[in-house]
Amino acid sequence: MLDETLVFHKTALGAGEIGGANRTLAAKLRRALILVDGAKSVAQLAPMFREGEIDVILEELQAAGFISLAGGEVAPSAPAAGEAAPANGLLRFEQAKRAAMREVMDRLGPNGDTLAVKIERAGSPAELRSVLVEAERLLSAYLGEAAARAFSQKIGRDLGG
């Protein structure tokens, strides 16, 4: 867990992400990046997210080079006693969601809108896997079993399972 008194600031990469036209971050990570201002502490940012979420988000942003501590230091982080570090990480999960939405929209067009929204709303890898089962059924019905299997294999690799 991160020390609640730590204060992060955006790196040049982070500032470019916010100011640039190409957005590579998931909405939740982007929102956190916008809120990181070099003045707010981890404790001040925490209430703006779900309980326990801010540590993972800030660690992901730091690992990707979007934020750092003053002087470019890396924030020390260790799982709390009895806790395991997230295996896939929030960034990987969000990337898998985006890839799944893109695949559904590319393969189904407007017929995939409702499914893409369900994918976007998935809050955990388990929820996402449940929605992906539905996606596989729908793809199988529209495009055949081979297309559905290819989709499942690609997104399964992205999700790390």
C-alpha positions as CSV (number, residue, x, y, z in Angstrom):
1,M,0.0,0.0,0.0
2,L,1.2,3.5,-0.8
3,D,2.0,5.9,2.0
4,E,-1.0,8.3,2.1
5,T,1.2,11.3,2.5
6,L,2.9,10.8,-0.9
7,V,2.3,13.5,-3.6
8,F,2.7,12.6,-7.2
9,H,3.1,14.9,-10.2
10,K,2.6,14.3,-13.9
11,T,5.7,13.5,-16.0
12,A,6.2,14.9,-19.5
13,L,4.6,11.7,-20.8
14,G,1.6,12.2,-18.4
15,A,1.2,15.8,-19.5
16,G,1.4,14.7,-23.1
17,E,-1.3,12.1,-22.5
18,I,-3.7,14.8,-21.1
19,G,-2.9,17.4,-23.7
20,G,-2.6,15.2,-26.7
21,A,-5.2,14.0,-29.2
22,N,-4.2,10.4,-28.9
23,R,-5.7,9.0,-25.7
24,T,-4.2,5.6,-24.7
25,L,-5.5,5.4,-21.1
26,A,-8.7,3.9,-19.9
27,A,-11.2,6.4,-18.5
28,K,-10.4,5.6,-14.8
29,L,-6.7,5.9,-15.3
30,R,-7.1,9.1,-17.3
31,R,-9.3,10.6,-14.6
32,A,-6.7,9.8,-12.0
33,L,-3.9,11.3,-14.2
34,I,-6.0,14.5,-14.5
35,L,-6.4,14.7,-10.8
36,V,-2.7,14.2,-10.1
37,D,-1.5,17.8,-9.7
38,G,1.7,17.8,-7.6
39,A,-0.3,19.1,-4.6
40,K,-2.9,16.4,-3.7
41,S,-1.7,13.5,-1.5
42,V,-2.7,9.9,-2.0
43,A,-5.1,10.4,1.0
44,Q,-6.8,13.3,-0.8
45,L,-7.1,11.4,-4.1
46,A,-8.5,8.2,-2.5
47,P,-12.1,9.4,-1.8
48,M,-12.5,10.1,-5.5
49,F,-12.2,6.3,-6.3
50,R,-13.6,3.1,-5.0
51,E,-12.1,1.9,-1.7
52,G,-8.6,0.4,-2.2
53,E,-8.5,1.4,-5.9
54,I,-6.2,4.4,-5.7
55,D,-3.1,2.4,-4.8
56,V,-3.5,0.2,-7.9
57,I,-4.3,3.1,-10.2
58,L,-1.3,5.3,-9.0
59,E,1.1,2.3,-9.2
60,E,-0.1,1.5,-12.8
61,L,0.3,5.2,-13.8
62,Q,3.8,5.3,-12.2
63,A,4.9,2.0,-13.7
64,A,3.8,3.3,-17.2
65,G,5.8,6.5,-16.6
66,F,2.8,8.9,-16.5
67,I,3.4,10.1,-12.9
68,S,6.3,10.2,-10.4
69,L,7.2,11.6,-7.1
70,A,9.2,14.8,-6.8
71,G,12.6,14.3,-8.3
72,G,11.4,11.4,-10.4
73,E,11.6,9.0,-7.5
74,V,9.6,5.8,-7.5
75,A,7.1,5.4,-4.7
76,P,7.8,2.4,-2.5
77,S,5.0,0.0,-2.5
78,A,4.4,-3.3,-0.9
79,P,1.2,-5.4,-0.5
80,A,-0.3,-5.1,3.0
81,A,0.2,-8.1,5.3
82,G,-1.8,-11.0,4.0
83,E,-2.5,-9.3,0.6
84,A,-1.2,-10.4,-2.7
85,A,-0.3,-7.9,-5.4
86,P,-2.8,-7.8,-8.3
87,A,-1.7,-10.4,-10.8
88,N,-3.0,-8.8,-14.0
89,G,-3.1,-5.2,-12.8
90,L,-5.8,-2.6,-13.6
91,L,-4.0,-1.4,-16.7
92,R,-4.0,-4.9,-18.3
93,F,-7.7,-5.4,-17.4
94,E,-8.6,-2.0,-18.9
95,Q,-6.6,-2.8,-22.1
96,A,-8.3,-6.2,-22.4
97,K,-11.7,-4.4,-22.1
98,R,-10.8,-1.9,-24.8
99,A,-9.6,-4.7,-27.1
100,A,-12.8,-6.7,-26.5
101,M,-15.0,-3.7,-27.3
102,R,-13.0,-2.9,-30.4
103,E,-13.2,-6.6,-31.6
104,V,-16.9,-6.7,-31.0
105,M,-17.5,-3.4,-32.8
106,D,-15.2,-4.4,-35.7
107,R,-16.9,-7.8,-36.1
108,L,-20.5,-6.9,-35.4
109,G,-20.8,-3.2,-36.2
110,P,-24.0,-1.7,-34.8
111,N,-25.2,-5.1,-33.8
112,G,-22.5,-5.2,-31.1
113,D,-23.4,-1.8,-29.4
114,T,-25.2,-3.3,-26.5
115,L,-22.5,-5.9,-25.9
116,A,-19.8,-3.3,-26.1
117,V,-21.5,-1.3,-23.4
118,K,-21.7,-4.5,-21.2
119,I,-18.0,-5.0,-21.7
120,E,-17.2,-1.4,-20.8
121,R,-19.2,-1.7,-17.6
122,A,-17.5,-4.9,-16.4
123,G,-15.8,-4.0,-13.1
124,S,-13.7,-7.1,-12.7
125,P,-12.0,-9.8,-14.8
126,A,-14.7,-12.2,-13.6
127,E,-17.5,-9.9,-14.8
128,L,-15.6,-9.4,-18.1
129,R,-15.2,-13.2,-18.6
130,S,-19.0,-13.6,-18.0
131,V,-19.8,-10.9,-20.7
132,L,-17.2,-12.5,-23.0
133,V,-19.1,-15.8,-22.9
134,E,-22.1,-13.9,-24.1
135,A,-20.0,-12.3,-26.8
136,E,-18.7,-15.6,-28.0
137,R,-22.3,-16.9,-28.3
138,L,-23.3,-13.9,-30.3
139,L,-20.3,-14.0,-32.6
140,S,-20.9,-17.7,-33.2
141,A,-24.5,-17.0,-34.2
142,Y,-23.6,-14.1,-36.5
143,L,-20.2,-15.1,-37.9
144,G,-19.7,-18.8,-37.1
145,E,-17.9,-20.8,-34.6
146,A,-14.4,-20.3,-36.0
147,A,-14.8,-16.4,-35.6
148,A,-16.1,-16.8,-32.1
149,R,-13.2,-19.1,-31.1
150,A,-10.6,-16.7,-32.6
151,F,-12.2,-13.8,-30.6
152,S,-12.1,-15.8,-27.4
153,Q,-8.5,-16.8,-27.8
154,K,-7.4,-13.3,-28.6
155,I,-9.2,-11.6,-25.7
156,G,-8.3,-14.5,-23.4
157,R,-4.6,-13.8,-24.1
158,D,-5.1,-10.1,-23.6
159,L,-6.8,-10.8,-20.2
160,G,-4.2,-13.2,-19.2
161,G,-6.2,-16.3,-19.0
